[in-house]
Amino acid sequence: MFSWICPRCGRENRASDTECTSCKREDLQAESQKIQEVATLPAVEPWATEVAPAPPVSTRPVEVPPLREAPPARVPDPPAAEIPRFEARRPAAPAHAPASRSGMPTWLLIPLFALAFLGLGALLYFGYQRFGGGKAGFTGGEVPAAVLKVKTTNPLQKYVEVVGIRLTQDAKKKPQARFIAVNHGSAELNDLTANVTLWASTSRSEEDSVGTFTFKINSLGPNEAKEITTPLKTKLRVYELPDWQNMTAEVQLTSQ
């Protein structure tokens, strides 16, 4: 059967005991002994204690001697060596004296810079209008065909009109122009030869013309109109040509 030894008293106890029986017995005996000692002490009543009477208070006034003003303490003068002396100091000269400015004054530089900026802006504007815009006059090189407009020199130019232009193909699949030449004048036109240049209505000034053709009429009476078919000179294919409502014809009479 197992047992264990109490570390306090060194006695052997059973395994089922949780506490040492010898130590527990001794603790109970010590506690009961303290209770018996307290019970044997005599009882002291709180009201039986004698209190010593307080000493009598004297009613004789106490004479207080008058206060005397103490003379003010004299502060000793500081020695002459400790008196600080303030001496006027001259401002130190700068290490490097500022260099004197040379050149034009500021009030003169401001208008000069303003004029320079205005001139530069004007130069850029005219340069863009001349070379970038494509609408200014040309001073050198080849003049585009769209800009070259031959002025009317024939007095009968204003009476001849080309209308109803249709651009088609012939049997050899070459482009041709069918149109109507109208004489708006009251006089008959004989041996009439003219050059017609076709321009697209949406074309820009730097683009080439749609094409050109030439026609000749032996006789065109007053207020008469004739339908004519003639080959068309163009760099475009048939499907690239604009519609009739998007074209304008420029007629130039060469002989009459």
C-alpha positions in Angstrom: 0.0 0.0 0.0 1.3 3.4 -1.0 2.0 6.3 1.5 3.5 9.7 1.4 5.7 11.6 3.9 4.8 15.1 5.1 7.6 17.6 4.2 6.7 19.7 7.3 6.9 17.1 10.1 8.4 14.1 8.3 5.7 11.7 9.3 4.2 9.0 7.1 0.6 9.4 5.9 -1.8 7.2 3.9 -2.1 7.8 0.1 -5.8 8.7 0.5 -5.1 11.5 2.9 -4.9 15.0 1.3 -3.4 16.6 4.4 -1.0 15.5 7.1 -3.1 14.3 10.1 -0.4 15.1 12.6 0.1 18.6 11.4 -3.6 19.2 11.2 -4.0 18.0 14.8 -1.3 20.2 16.1 -2.8 23.3 14.3 -6.2 22.6 15.9 -4.6 22.3 19.4 -2.7 25.6 18.9 -5.8 27.5 17.8 -7.9 26.2 20.8 -5.2 27.3 23.2 -5.2 30.8 21.8 -9.0 31.0 22.2 -8.7 29.9 25.9 -6.0 32.6 26.6 -8.2 35.3 25.2 -11.2 34.2 27.2 -9.3 34.4 30.6 -8.3 38.1 30.1 -10.2 40.6 32.5 -12.9 42.7 30.9 -12.1 46.5 30.8 -15.1 48.9 30.8 -14.5 52.0 28.7 -16.3 54.4 31.1 -14.3 53.3 34.1 -11.1 55.0 32.8 -10.2 58.2 34.7 -9.4 61.3 32.6 -7.1 64.0 34.1 -8.8 67.5 34.3 -7.5 70.2 31.9 -5.4 73.0 33.4 -7.1 76.3 34.2 -7.0 79.0 31.5 -5.5 82.3 32.6 -7.5 85.4 31.8 -4.6 87.9 32.4 -3.8 89.9 29.2 -0.5 89.3 27.7 1.6 92.4 27.1 3.1 92.5 23.6 6.2 94.7 23.1 5.8 97.3 20.3 7.4 96.4 17.0 10.5 98.4 15.9 11.2 99.1 12.3 14.4 97.6 11.2 16.7 99.9 9.2 16.9 99.2 5.5 19.7 97.0 4.5 22.4 98.8 2.6 23.5 97.2 -0.6 27.2 97.4 -1.0 28.4 99.2 -4.1 30.0 96.9 -6.7 33.7 97.3 -7.2 34.8 99.5 -10.0 36.3 96.6 -11.9 32.9 94.8 -12.1 30.9 97.8 -13.6 30.2 97.0 -17.3 31.3 99.6 -19.8 29.5 100.1 -23.1 31.7 101.2 -25.9 30.4 102.3 -29.3 31.4 99.8 -32.0 31.8 100.6 -35.6 29.9 98.4 -38.1 32.2 95.8 -39.7 33.0 96.4 -43.3 31.5 93.8 -45.7 33.9 91.2 -47.0 33.1 92.0 -50.6 31.7 95.4 -51.6 28.7 95.1 -54.0 29.9 95.6 -57.5 28.4 98.5 -59.3 25.8 97.6 -62.0 26.6 98.3 -65.6 24.3 98.3 -68.5 20.8 99.6 -69.4 18.4 100.5 -66.6 15.4 98.3 -65.8 12.8 100.8 -66.9 14.3 100.7 -70.4 14.7 96.9 -70.6 10.9 96.3 -70.0 9.6 98.0 -73.2 12.5 96.4 -75.2 11.5 92.9 -74.1 7.8 93.7 -74.8 8.6 94.8 -78.4 10.8 91.7 -78.9 8.0 89.4 -77.9 5.5 91.2 -80.1 7.8 90.9 -83.0 8.4 87.2 -82.5 4.6 86.6 -82.3 4.0 88.5 -85.5 6.8 86.6 -87.2 5.3 83.3 -86.2 1.8 84.3 -87.3 2.8 85.5 -90.7 5.1 82.4 -91.1 2.1 80.1 -90.4 -0.1 82.1 -92.8 2.5 81.9 -95.5 3.8 78.3 -95.2 1.4 76.4 -92.9 -2.0 77.8 -93.8 -1.7 77.1 -97.6 -3.8 80.2 -98.5 -1.1 82.9 -98.7 0.4 83.9 -102.0 3.3 81.9 -103.4 6.6 83.6 -104.2 8.7 80.8 -105.6 8.5 77.3 -106.9 5.7 75.7 -108.8 2.3 77.2 -108.3 -0.4 74.5 -107.6 -3.0 74.0 -110.3 -5.8 74.8 -107.8 -4.4 78.3 -107.2 -3.7 79.1 -110.8 -6.8 80.8 -112.2 -6.7 82.2 -115.7 -8.5 85.5 -115.9 -11.2 85.9 -118.5 -9.8 87.6 -121.7 -12.5 86.7 -124.3 -15.5 89.1 -124.3 -17.8 86.2 -125.1 -16.7 84.3 -122.0 -19.7 85.4 -120.0 -22.2 84.0 -122.5 -21.0 80.4 -122.6 -22.0 78.0 -119.8 -21.3 74.3 -119.4 -24.0 72.4 -117.3 -25.3 68.9 -116.8 -21.9 67.4 -116.5 -21.8 63.6 -116.1 -18.6 61.5 -115.8 -18.8 58.0 -117.4 -16.8 55.4 -119.2 -16.7 54.6 -122.9 -16.5 51.1 -124.5 -12.8 50.9 -123.8 -13.3 51.8 -120.1 -11.8 55.2 -120.5 -13.3 58.2 -118.6 -15.4 60.7 -120.6 -17.5 63.7 -119.9 -21.0 64.3 -121.2 -22.3 67.9 -120.8 -24.5 70.6 -122.3 -23.0 73.8 -123.8 -25.3 76.7 -123.6 -25.1 80.1 -125.4 -26.8 82.8 -123.4 -26.1 85.5 -125.9 -28.2 86.9 -128.7 -25.5 86.4 -131.3 -24.4 83.2 -133.0 -21.1 81.6 -132.0 -19.0 80.0 -134.8 -15.9 77.8 -134.4 -16.1 77.8 -130.6 -13.3 76.1 -128.8 -13.0 76.0 -125.0 -11.1 74.3 -122.2 -13.0 73.2 -119.1 -11.5 72.4 -115.8 -13.5 70.5 -113.2 -13.1 71.2 -109.5 -14.6 69.4 -106.6 -16.8 71.6 -104.4 -15.2 70.1 -101.3 -11.6 70.4 -102.5 -9.0 72.5 -100.7 -6.9 75.2 -102.3 -3.8 72.9 -102.4 -5.5 70.0 -104.1 -5.4 69.3 -107.8 -8.4 69.5 -110.1 -10.7 66.6 -110.8 -9.8 66.6 -114.5 -9.9 68.7 -117.7 -11.5 68.3 -121.2 -11.7 70.3 -124.4 -14.6 70.7 -126.8 -15.2 72.4 -130.1 -18.5 73.5 -131.7 -18.8 74.7 -135.2 -21.9 76.7 -134.6 -24.0 77.6 -131.6 -27.0 79.8 -132.2 -28.4 82.4 -129.9 -29.9 80.9 -126.7 -29.1 77.5 -128.1 -27.8 74.4 -126.1 -26.0 71.3 -127.4 -25.1 68.1 -125.8 -21.5 67.0 -126.3 -19.4 64.0 -125.3 -15.6 64.3 -125.1 -12.7 62.4 -123.4 -11.8 63.4 -119.9 -8.2 63.8 -118.7 -7.9 62.8 -115.1 -5.6 61.0 -112.7 -8.5 59.5 -110.8 -10.4 56.3 -111.3 -14.1 56.3 -112.3 -15.2 55.3 -108.8 -13.0 58.1 -107.3 -14.7 60.9 -109.3 -17.1 63.1 -107.4 -20.8 63.3 -108.2 -22.2 65.9 -110.5 -23.7 68.0 -107.6 -20.3 68.2 -106.0 -18.5 69.6 -109.1 -18.0 73.1 -110.6 -16.9 73.8 -114.1 -14.5 76.5 -115.1 -14.8 77.4 -118.8 -12.1 79.2 -120.7 -12.6 80.2 -124.4 -9.5 79.7 -126.5 -10.9 80.7 -129.9 -14.0 82.2 -131.6 
